[in-house]
């Protein structure tokens, strides 16, 4: 888990630069991507930003990019969780970060 946390912190730092080349270099060096993959690294970058709880300040920018490039459904699927409205909790690939008992203080 420490290895993942370390990787995640470094990944978020690279994502925050919004530099696709730097992201590609980082992920290739980490053996997460291969040269020439994915086919659309800019889309991948914005989806990673949208999925990162640490980068919430960039979520609206990610939404705007995704929607303007024809990926509105993807933006809604990933970013809906942050708004607490209608997202399916426990969805495959969703980690617990940022989803802890969002409605726990709701009156019964």
TORPA-4810 file (N, C-alpha, C, O; in nm, 3 decimals):
<nodes>
NODE_1_0.083_-0.119_0.000_0.000_0.000_0.000_0.087_0.125_0.000_0.052_0.225_-0.063_X
NODE_2_0.197_0.121_0.068_0.288_0.234_0.068_0.339_0.261_-0.072_0.351_0.377_-0.113_X
NODE_3_0.368_0.154_-0.147_0.414_0.171_-0.285_0.307_0.240_-0.369_0.337_0.329_-0.448_X
NODE_4_0.180_0.197_-0.351_0.073_0.259_-0.428_0.057_0.406_-0.388_0.041_0.492_-0.474_X
NODE_5_0.061_0.433_-0.260_0.045_0.572_-0.213_0.154_0.661_-0.272_0.128_0.772_-0.316_X
NODE_6_0.276_0.610_-0.272_0.389_0.684_-0.328_0.367_0.708_-0.477_0.385_0.820_-0.526_X
NODE_7_0.328_0.603_-0.549_0.301_0.615_-0.693_0.189_0.716_-0.717_0.200_0.802_-0.804_X
NODE_8_0.082_0.706_-0.639_-0.034_0.794_-0.658_0.003_0.940_-0.636_-0.041_1.027_-0.710_X
NODE_9_0.084_0.967_-0.534_0.127_1.104_-0.509_0.210_1.157_-0.625_0.192_1.272_-0.667_X
NODE_10_0.300_1.075_-0.676_0.384_1.118_-0.788_0.300_1.135_-0.913_0.320_1.229_-0.989_X
NODE_11_0.205_1.044_-0.936_0.116_1.054_-1.052_0.035_1.183_-1.045_0.025_1.256_-1.143_X
NODE_12_-0.024_1.212_-0.930_-0.104_1.334_-0.916_-0.019_1.459_-0.939_-0.067_1.557_-0.998_X
NODE_13_0.105_1.456_-0.894_0.194_1.571_-0.918_0.218_1.590_-1.067_0.221_1.704_-1.115_X
NODE_14_0.236_1.482_-1.140_0.256_1.490_-1.285_0.126_1.534_-1.353_0.129_1.619_-1.443_X
NODE_15_0.014_1.478_-1.312_-0.114_1.517_-1.371_-0.140_1.666_-1.351_-0.193_1.732_-1.441_X
NODE_16_-0.104_1.719_-1.238_-0.128_1.860_-1.208_-0.056_1.952_-1.307_-0.099_2.066_-1.326_X
NODE_17_0.051_1.904_-1.371_0.123_1.987_-1.469_0.043_2.004_-1.598_0.068_2.098_-1.674_X
NODE_18_-0.053_1.914_-1.623_-0.132_1.912_-1.747_-0.043_1.894_-1.870_-0.079_1.936_-1.980_X
NODE_19_0.071_1.833_-1.851_0.169_1.812_-1.958_0.161_1.665_-2.002_0.208_1.576_-1.932_X
NODE_20_0.103_1.643_-2.119_0.082_1.508_-2.168_0.214_1.434_-2.188_0.224_1.316_-2.154_X
NODE_21_0.313_1.501_-2.242_0.444_1.438_-2.264_0.506_1.395_-2.131_0.559_1.284_-2.121_X
NODE_22_0.498_1.479_-2.031_0.552_1.445_-1.900_0.476_1.325_-1.842_0.537_1.237_-1.782_X
NODE_23_0.345_1.322_-1.859_0.264_1.210_-1.811_0.304_1.082_-1.883_0.323_0.978_-1.819_X
NODE_24_0.318_1.089_-2.015_0.359_0.970_-2.091_0.495_0.920_-2.043_0.513_0.800_-2.020_X
NODE_25_0.590_1.010_-2.029_0.724_0.971_-1.985_0.719_0.904_-1.847_0.783_0.802_-1.824_X
NODE_26_0.642_0.963_-1.757_0.630_0.909_-1.622_0.569_0.769_-1.625_0.623_0.677_-1.563_X
NODE_27_0.457_0.752_-1.695_0.389_0.624_-1.695_0.466_0.516_-1.770_0.458_0.398_-1.735_X
NODE_28_0.541_0.554_-1.871_0.628_0.458_-1.940_0.741_0.415_-1.846_0.773_0.297_-1.837_X
NODE_29_0.801_0.512_-1.778_0.908_0.481_-1.683_0.858_0.392_-1.569_0.934_0.309_-1.518_X
NODE_30_0.733_0.408_-1.530_0.673_0.328_-1.424_0.617_0.195_-1.476_0.559_0.117_-1.401_X
NODE_31_0.636_0.171_-1.606_0.589_0.049_-1.673_0.437_0.031_-1.664_0.386_-0.080_-1.654_X
NODE_32_0.367_0.145_-1.668_0.221_0.144_-1.671_0.168_0.161_-1.813_0.059_0.114_-1.846_X
NODE_33_0.245_0.228_-1.896_0.213_0.245_-2.037_0.331_0.199_-2.120_0.443_0.184_-2.070_X
NODE_34_0.303_0.175_-2.248_0.408_0.148_-2.344_0.410_0.263_-2.444_0.311_0.335_-2.459_X
NODE_35_0.523_0.280_-2.510_0.532_0.386_-2.611_0.419_0.371_-2.712_0.393_0.261_-2.761_X
NODE_36_0.351_0.480_-2.741_0.242_0.479_-2.838_0.109_0.436_-2.780_0.010_0.430_-2.853_X
NODE_37_0.103_0.408_-2.654_-0.023_0.368_-2.590_-0.046_0.454_-2.467_0.051_0.487_-2.399_X
NODE_38_-0.165_0.490_-2.436_-0.288_0.464_-2.509_-0.297_0.545_-2.637_-0.216_0.635_-2.661_X
NODE_39_-0.395_0.513_-2.716_-0.411_0.582_-2.845_-0.439_0.731_-2.826_-0.397_0.813_-2.908_X
NODE_40_-0.509_0.767_-2.721_-0.544_0.907_-2.694_-0.498_0.945_-2.554_-0.577_0.945_-2.460_X
NODE_41_-0.370_0.978_-2.539_-0.317_1.007_-2.406_-0.378_1.132_-2.341_-0.383_1.141_-2.219_X
NODE_42_-0.425_1.227_-2.422_-0.486_1.347_-2.365_-0.618_1.310_-2.297_-0.647_1.357_-2.187_X
NODE_43_-0.697_1.227_-2.362_-0.821_1.177_-2.302_-0.790_1.102_-2.173_-0.856_1.122_-2.071_X
NODE_44_-0.689_1.016_-2.177_-0.650_0.938_-2.058_-0.610_1.031_-1.944_-0.647_1.008_-1.829_X
NODE_45_-0.535_1.137_-1.976_-0.492_1.231_-1.874_-0.612_1.297_-1.806_-0.618_1.304_-1.684_X
NODE_46_-0.707_1.346_-1.887_-0.823_1.415_-1.829_-0.911_1.319_-1.749_-0.971_1.359_-1.649_X
NODE_47_-0.920_1.193_-1.791_-0.996_1.095_-1.715_-0.927_1.065_-1.582_-0.994_1.048_-1.480_X
NODE_48_-0.795_1.057_-1.582_-0.722_1.035_-1.457_-0.741_1.153_-1.362_-0.759_1.135_-1.241_X
NODE_49_-0.738_1.273_-1.417_-0.760_1.393_-1.335_-0.902_1.388_-1.276_-0.921_1.413_-1.157_X
NODE_50_-0.999_1.356_-1.359_-1.138_1.349_-1.313_-1.155_1.245_-1.204_-1.237_1.262_-1.113_X
NODE_51_-1.079_1.138_-1.211_-1.090_1.031_-1.113_-1.008_1.049_-0.987_-1.017_0.968_-0.895_X
NODE_52_-0.928_1.153_-0.981_-0.841_1.175_-0.866_-0.907_1.266_-0.764_-0.939_1.381_-0.794_X
NODE_53_-0.927_1.215_-0.643_-0.984_1.297_-0.536_-0.888_1.410_-0.497_-0.932_1.516_-0.453_X
NODE_54_-0.759_1.387_-0.514_-0.659_1.487_-0.479_-0.664_1.608_-0.573_-0.624_1.719_-0.535_X
NODE_55_-0.713_1.587_-0.694_-0.713_1.693_-0.795_-0.852_1.753_-0.815_-0.888_1.793_-0.926_X
NODE_56_-0.929_1.760_-0.710_-1.066_1.813_-0.721_-1.070_1.954_-0.780_-1.166_1.990_-0.848_X
NODE_57_-0.966_2.032_-0.753_-0.965_2.168_-0.807_-0.955_2.170_-0.959_-0.981_2.274_-1.021_X
NODE_58_-0.919_2.058_-1.021_-0.910_2.050_-1.166_-1.030_1.976_-1.228_-1.037_1.960_-1.349_X
NODE_59_-1.124_1.930_-1.145_-1.235_1.851_-1.196_-1.323_1.927_-1.294_-1.366_1.870_-1.395_X
NODE_60_-1.350_2.052_-1.269_-1.435_2.128_-1.362_-1.364_2.147_-1.496_-1.427_2.139_-1.601_X
NODE_61_-1.235_2.171_-1.491_-1.157_2.183_-1.615_-1.158_2.049_-1.690_-1.167_2.046_-1.812_X
NODE_62_-1.147_1.941_-1.615_-1.152_1.808_-1.678_-1.289_1.785_-1.742_-1.299_1.737_-1.855_X
NODE_63_-1.395_1.820_-1.668_-1.531_1.805_-1.722_-1.545_1.884_-1.853_-1.598_1.832_-1.951_X
NODE_64_-1.498_2.008_-1.853_-1.511_2.090_-1.973_-1.436_2.029_-2.090_-1.488_2.027_-2.202_X
NODE_65_-1.315_1.980_-2.067_-1.238_1.919_-2.175_-1.309_1.794_-2.226_-1.326_1.776_-2.346_X
NODE_66_-1.350_1.708_-2.134_-1.415_1.582_-2.174_-1.543_1.608_-2.252_-1.565_1.547_-2.356_X
NODE_67_-1.627_1.698_-2.204_-1.754_1.728_-2.272_-1.727_1.788_-2.409_-1.792_1.751_-2.507_X
NODE_68_-1.632_1.880_-2.418_-1.605_1.946_-2.547_-1.539_1.853_-2.649_-1.532_1.886_-2.767_X
NODE_69_-1.492_1.739_-2.604_-1.431_1.641_-2.694_-1.515_1.515_-2.710_-1.465_1.409_-2.750_X
NODE_70_-1.645_1.527_-2.678_-1.739_1.418_-2.704_-1.740_1.307_-2.600_-1.784_1.196_-2.629_X
NODE_71_-1.694_1.336_-2.479_-1.688_1.234_-2.375_-1.775_1.270_-2.255_-1.737_1.248_-2.140_X
NODE_72_-1.892_1.327_-2.282_-1.979_1.371_-2.174_-2.023_1.256_-2.084_-2.026_1.271_-1.962_X
NODE_73_-2.055_1.142_-2.143_-2.099_1.027_-2.062_-1.987_0.982_-1.968_-2.013_0.947_-1.853_X
NODE_74_-1.864_0.981_-2.017_-1.751_0.943_-1.933_-1.731_1.044_-1.820_-1.708_1.005_-1.706_X
NODE_75_-1.741_1.171_-1.852_-1.726_1.276_-1.751_-1.833_1.260_-1.643_-1.803_1.269_-1.524_X
NODE_76_-1.956_1.236_-1.685_-2.065_1.219_-1.589_-2.044_1.096_-1.502_-2.069_1.099_-1.382_X
NODE_77_-1.998_0.988_-1.562_-1.978_0.864_-1.486_-1.872_0.880_-1.379_-1.888_0.829_-1.268_X
NODE_78_-1.764_0.949_-1.410_-1.654_0.963_-1.315_-1.680_1.076_-1.216_-1.655_1.060_-1.097_X
NODE_79_-1.728_1.188_-1.263_-1.740_1.306_-1.178_-1.868_1.308_-1.095_-1.874_1.383_-0.997_X
NODE_80_-1.966_1.232_-1.128_-2.091_1.227_-1.053_-2.066_1.185_-0.908_-2.134_1.232_-0.817_X
NODE_81_-1.969_1.099_-0.886_-1.938_1.051_-0.751_-1.905_1.167_-0.658_-1.942_1.165_-0.541_X
NODE_82_-1.835_1.267_-0.711_-1.794_1.380_-0.628_-1.912_1.464_-0.583_-1.907_1.529_-0.479_X
NODE_83_-2.016_1.463_-0.660_-2.132_1.549_-0.629_-2.230_1.477_-0.539_-2.325_1.538_-0.489_X
NODE_84_-2.209_1.347_-0.520_-2.296_1.270_-0.431_-2.436_1.250_-0.486_-2.525_1.211_-0.411_X
NODE_85_-2.456_1.274_-0.615_-2.590_1.261_-0.670_-2.602_1.150_-0.771_-2.549_1.161_-0.882_X
NODE_86_-2.668_1.044_-0.735_-2.703_0.941_-0.830_-2.591_0.848_-0.871_-2.617_0.754_-0.947_X
NODE_87_-2.471_0.868_-0.825_-2.363_0.777_-0.861_-2.379_0.645_-0.791_-2.431_0.639_-0.680_X
NODE_88_-2.336_0.539_-0.855_-2.345_0.407_-0.797_-2.223_0.383_-0.709_-2.112_0.368_-0.760_X
NODE_89_-2.243_0.378_-0.581_-2.133_0.352_-0.491_-2.096_0.206_-0.501_-2.180_0.120_-0.526_X
NODE_90_-1.966_0.178_-0.481_-1.920_0.042_-0.488_-1.894_-0.004_-0.630_-1.869_-0.123_-0.652_X
NODE_91_-1.899_0.084_-0.725_-1.876_0.051_-0.865_-1.734_-0.002_-0.884_-1.642_0.046_-0.818_X
NODE_92_-1.716_-0.098_-0.969_-1.585_-0.157_-0.994_-1.484_-0.047_-1.026_-1.511_0.043_-1.104_X
NODE_93_-1.367_-0.058_-0.963_-1.262_0.038_-0.987_-1.266_0.159_-0.895_-1.174_0.240_-0.895_X
NODE_94_-1.372_0.172_-0.819_-1.384_0.285_-0.729_-1.318_0.250_-0.598_-1.353_0.150_-0.536_X
NODE_95_-1.224_0.330_-0.556_-1.159_0.310_-0.428_-1.231_0.394_-0.325_-1.303_0.487_-0.360_X
NODE_96_-1.213_0.363_-0.199_-1.287_0.427_-0.091_-1.261_0.575_-0.073_-1.340_0.643_-0.007_X
NODE_97_-1.154_0.628_-0.128_-1.120_0.768_-0.104_-1.232_0.861_-0.146_-1.280_0.855_-0.259_X
NODE_98_-1.273_0.945_-0.056_-1.372_1.047_-0.087_-1.516_0.997_-0.087_-1.607_1.074_-0.117_X
NODE_99_-1.537_0.871_-0.053_-1.673_0.819_-0.056_-1.720_0.775_0.082_-1.826_0.713_0.095_X
NODE_100_-1.644_0.807_0.185_-1.678_0.762_0.320_-1.807_0.826_0.368_-1.811_0.945_0.400_X
NODE_101_-1.909_0.748_0.372_-2.033_0.784_0.438_-2.080_0.925_0.405_-2.106_1.005_0.494_X
NODE_102_-2.089_0.954_0.277_-2.130_1.087_0.233_-2.263_1.131_0.294_-2.286_1.250_0.314_X
NODE_103_-2.351_1.034_0.323_-2.486_1.069_0.369_-2.506_1.035_0.516_-2.620_1.027_0.562_X
NODE_104_-2.398_1.014_0.590_-2.410_0.970_0.728_-2.478_1.072_0.818_-2.544_1.034_0.915_X
NODE_105_-2.464_1.200_0.789_-2.525_1.300_0.876_-2.667_1.336_0.835_-2.728_1.426_0.893_X
NODE_106_-2.719_1.266_0.733_-2.854_1.294_0.687_-2.955_1.253_0.793_-2.945_1.145_0.850_X
NODE_107_-3.053_1.338_0.822_-3.154_1.303_0.922_-3.235_1.182_0.877_-3.266_1.167_0.759_X
NODE_108_-3.269_1.095_0.974_-3.337_0.970_0.940_-3.480_0.984_0.944_-3.553_0.888_0.919_X
</nodes>
